[in-house]
Amino acid sequence: MLRYLVRRILSMIPLLIVVTAFTFVVGQYGAGDLAAYLAGTRGDSTKGFDVELYQKFRQELGMDDPIYARYANWLWNAAHGDLGRSYVMMGDPPVAYLIKNAVPQSLQLCLAALVLVTIIGVPLGVVAAVFSNGFLDRVLVSGSSILSSIPSFVLAPVAIIVVVVRLQLLPSVGVGWHGLFAKETILPAFCLAMVGLLNVVRTTRVSILEVLSQEYVRAARARGLSERLVIARHVIRNAMLPVITVIGMTGAGLLGATIFIEQIFNIQGFGMMVSKGLQRGDIMTVTGAVLVSTVIVMLFSLGVDLVYGLIDPRVRVTK
């Protein structure tokens, strides 16, 4: 198992390099001239554009070096925990400091959404499979399709108007993060969970139907076991492998969906940080965020592979 983990971690390095290199190069050529921005905002506006200050900033930022040298320097510093500075934000804070403060909030929100999408999607998929091609099956699949097809930037405001303003069932989020177990977390977590609900319901339904057609399930029924015991003992566990894959990939994708949810609910998390960085052309913050989000997605994928062996004893990492 240890050798497998080492191999998987080492295999992540080339992908990290490719993803961050692409983001870095596109940002350097597409986000505008950072030295010109700094010279214009920090120089004496009464004297016009200061060419000497502009050249000074270009030299400090290494913008006269070849692009591959700049990326290699950034990558070396990133490997030592230095992701550069956000020159667009007040005080030029380190990007690592911004990410350190933003990621925990977003991960908690994603965890809450992942729990909701699991406890809602898996039972709905099981029920839809048991009543396959019936009225209940069509209602559940259609309802999941409708909820998942509504964009989060549409669903969230509608949910706020209906649940918070009209019905007053939940308090408004307000400013900042209120914690994983706060009532203010329920609504944004629910809206975020709807992003991946349909995939979980469909995958669970298809997987359950496939297992229900197996010989050992028919044998269990022939022994006189009730349908509930057959599903609980013989079907659900054997049908969980593809469902775990979808849940793991859904959890990895939820981090990107927080860009809209956190803006609507005013949560100062990872998604809000990335959104502000894109709006302001803060390439250092965006590149650092891409690195961190890529690592998180890879860790989700690795976690799914490790859980396989716990769910199904037939799945083992061998030489």
N, C-alpha and C positions, 0 to 999 in steps of 0.2 A: 504493500500500500504506500509506503514511504517513497519507493522508487517511482511509483505512478504519479504521486503528487509532485515530485521534483520534475518529472518529464512534462507534466501539464503546465507547471509554472514556467519552465524554460520555454515551452512552446508559445507562451503568451507574449514573450519579449518581441519577436519579429512583428506581430500584429500591432503592438503598442507603438513601435517605431514607425510603421507605415501610416497608421491613423494620425498620430501626432505630427509627423512630417507633412502630411497633406494639409492638415489644419494650419500648421505654422506657415507654410509657403503661401497658401491662399490668403491667410490673414495679413502677411507681410506685404503682399502685392495688391490686395483688395480692400484693405481697411483704411487706406489713405496714408499720408506722411505724418507719422507721430511726431517727428522732430519739428515739422512746420506747425503742428497743433500746439506743441509746448511753447515754441517761440512766440506764437501769436497770443497765447493766453497768459504767459508768464513774463513777457517782455513789456517794455514801456509802450503803451498803445499810442501815446502822443507823438512818438518818433517814427511811427510806421513800422513796417516789418524789419526786424533786426537780423541782418544776414549773419553777423558774427555769432549771435546767440543761436541761430539756426544750425550753423556749422558745429558749434559746441555740443548741442544736443545730439546731432548725428554721430559725432565722435563718441559721446558717452554711451549711446545706445548701440554702437557698433554697426550702424546702418551702411557704412562704407565698405564693410566686409562682404565677401560673397555669401549668398544665401545659405549654402551648405555649412559654412563656417559659423554663421549665426545659429543655425539649428543645432549643430554639434555642441556649441557652447551652452545653449538652452537645455539640451538633453543632459549634458554633464551636470549642470546645476540642478536640474530636476531630479536626477538620481541621488543627489545629496539633500533633497528636501527644499530646494530653492526654486520656486516657479516664477520668479521675477516679481515685478511690482506693477500695480495698477496705477499708471500715471494719469488716468482720466479721473479717478476718484480723489477727493480731498485728502491731503496728507500722504499721497502715494503709498497706500498700505500694501504689504506683501500679499501676493495672490494666495499663498499657502495659508495665511491668516484668515483671509476671506472665506476660503473653502472650508477651513477647520470650523468656523462659526456657522456656516450655512448647511453643510452636509448632514449633521445630526438631526436637524429639524426635518429635512426632506426624507431622510431614511425612516424616521418615525412615522411620517405621514404615509410613505410607501408601505411600511409594515402594516399599518392599520388598514390600508386599502387592500393589501394582499390577503389579509385575514378575512376581510369582508367578501372579496371575490371568491375565496375558497369556500367559506361556509354558506354562501348563496349559490354559487355556480355549480359546485359538485352535487349537492342534493337535488337541484333543479335538473341536472343532467341525468341523475339516477331515476328520478320520477318520470322524466320524458322517455327514457329507454323502457321502463317497465310498462308504460302506457303507449308504446310506440305506435305511430300512425293513428292515434286516437285524438279526441278533442283536446284533452289536457296536454298532450305532446305538442300539438300545433300552437296552443296558447302560450306555453312556456317558451318554445323556441322563437315564436314571433315576438313575444314581449322582450326577450333578451336581445333579439336583432334590433328592435326599435331603440332600446336604451343604449346599446353599443354604437348605433349609427349616428346618434346625436353628438355633435362635437362638444368637447368639454367646455369650450368657451360659450356655448349656448346652454348646455344643461346646467352649469353652475349658477348663472344669473337667474334662470327660471326656478331652480331649487331654492335659491335665497328668497325670491319673491313669494313663492308658495309656502315653504316650510317655516321661514323665519318671519317674514313680514305679515303674510295673511293669516296663517294658522298659529304662528307663535309657538311652535312645538320645540324649537331649539333656539338658544341665544345666538346673536350675531357674533361673528369671529372677532371683530374689532381689530386692534393693532397687535402684531407680534404673534408668537407661538405660545399656546396655552398648555401644551403638554399632551402626551399620547393618550391619556385617559380622561381628558377634559371633554365636556359636552360640545365645546366649540369645534372639536376635531371630527365629530361624526359626519357632518355634512360634506366638508371637503374630501374626507376619506371615501365617502360613498360615491361622490361624483368622480373621483379618481378611479375607483374600483370598476365603474361602469365601462371604462375603456377596454378592459379585457374580459368582461363577463361572457360575451358571446362565444369566444374561443374556448373557454373553460366548459360551458354548457354543452357545446357541440362535441368537443373531444370526449367528455365524460359519457355523453349519450352514445356515441359511436363505439367507444371502447366497451361499455356495458353490453351493448347489443352483440358485439363480437364474442364476448365471453359467454353470454347466455346461449349461444349456439354450439358451445363445446360439448363433447361427449360426457365429461365428468359432471357437468351441470344437469344433463338429462338423467345421469345415473343417480345423482343426489335426489332429484325429484322422484325417481322410481323407488327409492328407499323410503319414501313417505315424508320427507322433510317438507315443511311449509315453505311457501314462496319467500317469506320474509327471512327464514333461516338460510335458504339457498343463496339469496342475494347477499346477506350479511357475512356468511362464512366462506362462500366459494366464489362469489362474483366480484365484489367491490375490490378486495385486495389484489386480485389478479388483473383487474382492469386499471389499476392506478398508475402504471408506468408511463403511458403516454400522457395521462393527466398531469403527473408531476412535471414532465417536460414542459407542457404548456404553462403550468403555474409558475415554474421557474423563469421561463422566458417572459411571461407577463410581468413578474416582479422586476425583472431587469428593465423592461420597457416603461414601467411606471415612473421611473426617475425622469425620463424625458418629458412625460406628460405633465409633470409638476410645473412646467414653465407657464402654462395657462392657469392652472388651478391656484398656484400661489399668488399670482397677480390678482386674480378675482377675489380671493379671500384674504389678501394682504398679509401673506405669510412670508417673512424674510428668510427664505431658505435657498437651496441650491438652484431651483428653477428661477426664482426672482433674480438671483445673482447673474445667471447666464443671460437672462432676458435684458437686464440693464447693460451687461457687457456688449451684447449684440447691438443694442440701440446706440451706444456711445462709441462703438468701434474699438472697444477695449480688447485688443487681440491677445494680450498676455493673460487676461482673466479667462477668456474663452478657450485658449489653448490649454491652460491648466485644468479647466473644467472638463474638456474633452478627455484629457489623460485620466482624470479621476473617474469619470463616468465609464470609460472603457474598462478600467480595472474592476469596477463594481459589476459590470455586465459579465466579465470573465469569471469573477468569483461566484456569481449566481450560477453560471453554467457548470463550474467545477462542483459546486454544492449539489446540483441536481444529479450529476454523475455519481457522487458519493452516496446520495440517498438511495439510489437504485439498489445497491447491495443490501441495504437495510430492509427495503420493502419486499424484494424478491430474492430469495437465497440462490436462485439459479444464476443471477447476475453477479459475477465475481471478476475482479481484475486478476488476470493470470499472466504468466510470463509470455 
